Amino acid sequence: MTALGAEPRWQRLRQGRFVVLGRVGMDLYADPPGTRIEDATRYFAAIGGSAGNIAVALARQGTPAALVSRVSDDAVGRYCLAALARYGVDTTLVLTAGGEARNSLAVVETRPVDAQTVLYRNGAADFMLGEADVEAVDFGGASALVVTGTALAREPSREATLAAMRLAKAGGAVVVLDVDHRAYSWASREEAARVCLGAATAADVVIGNDEEFGLLAGSHDRGQGLARDLAEYGALFTVYKRGHLGSVTYLADRQFETGIFAVDALKPMGAGDGFMGGLLAGLAQGHDLETAVRRGAATAAMIVAGIGCAPASPDTADLDAFIRRF
């Protein structure tokens, strides 16, 4: 087992207050499960968005989490704030964006394969987050700043995110990057690769799947090597996710593989957000890294097996009970 080391960055993760930067939105799921969007007559509403889901996963597992974002100054924005608060996420750092800015809205299906998603991101409120907004955050009291690659896709959110990373490091917080590449948010693949690679080299922890590391490395064949190199040359660790094959975690002097928890999936969405939340909550609770990664994998499995992302996110007791069954 790889225990948390004595290095201050490792120990900081045990303080257990996380700041998550990025988008939160509303998801509308065609209901009941299995229904196609075009056939639906009713929908189930839940909060979504990668950062919002990560913050919920942390809070559900007893780890304090605050979201840094902007939401639209309308009923949908207020819905997101209220839902986050119900899950125990601190929303005091979530600001409103006026004018024509709107929250993300996803219309999705609860289907294990061929699941359709229609996403509305025109004038996205979270992209209005500015540098002055993050300068007001007290990173000195945070264990870590968690940023998602989506927040880097547009200005002014990009510069705000990079500024937050610098401020967090200056305050001693661990900087965690979920590459979270969503092609529809970027002007080009080349821009995404350049910007996200720069963020990855500045982060303490980098988590992504094989396609995302391949994007950063310039080709799929070189992606796993990049994950290894980032850990060897400065990152605390990186996690290279391989879908149904599980993941490989790299540290400076070792690596280990983690399998998946086989479940009957209801949908393909939310696994990555749950993985991040479960892993970081595990570290905050003092688990060794191998155990924390396994808890991330279990959280991911429970979410894909449930309805919605945030609603399916387990608390600590449910997660422990789930892991004991395997």
Secondary structure, 3 states (H helix, E strand, C coil): CCCCCCCHHHHHHHHCCEEEECCCEEEEEEECCCCCHHHCCEEEEEEECHHHHHHHHHHHCCCCEEEEEEEECCHHHHHHHHHHHHCCCECCCEEEECCCCECEEEEECCCCCCCCEEEECCCEHHHHCCHHHHHCCCHHHCCEEEEEHHHHCCCCHHHHHHHHHHHHHHCCCEEEEECCCCHHHCCCHHHHHHHHHHHHHHCCEEEEEHHHHHHHHCCHHHHHHHHHHHHHCCCCEEEEECHHHCEEEECCCCEEEECCCCCCCCCCCCHHHHHHHHHHHHHHCCCCHHHHHHHHHHHHHHHHCCCCCCCCCCCHHHHHHHHHCC
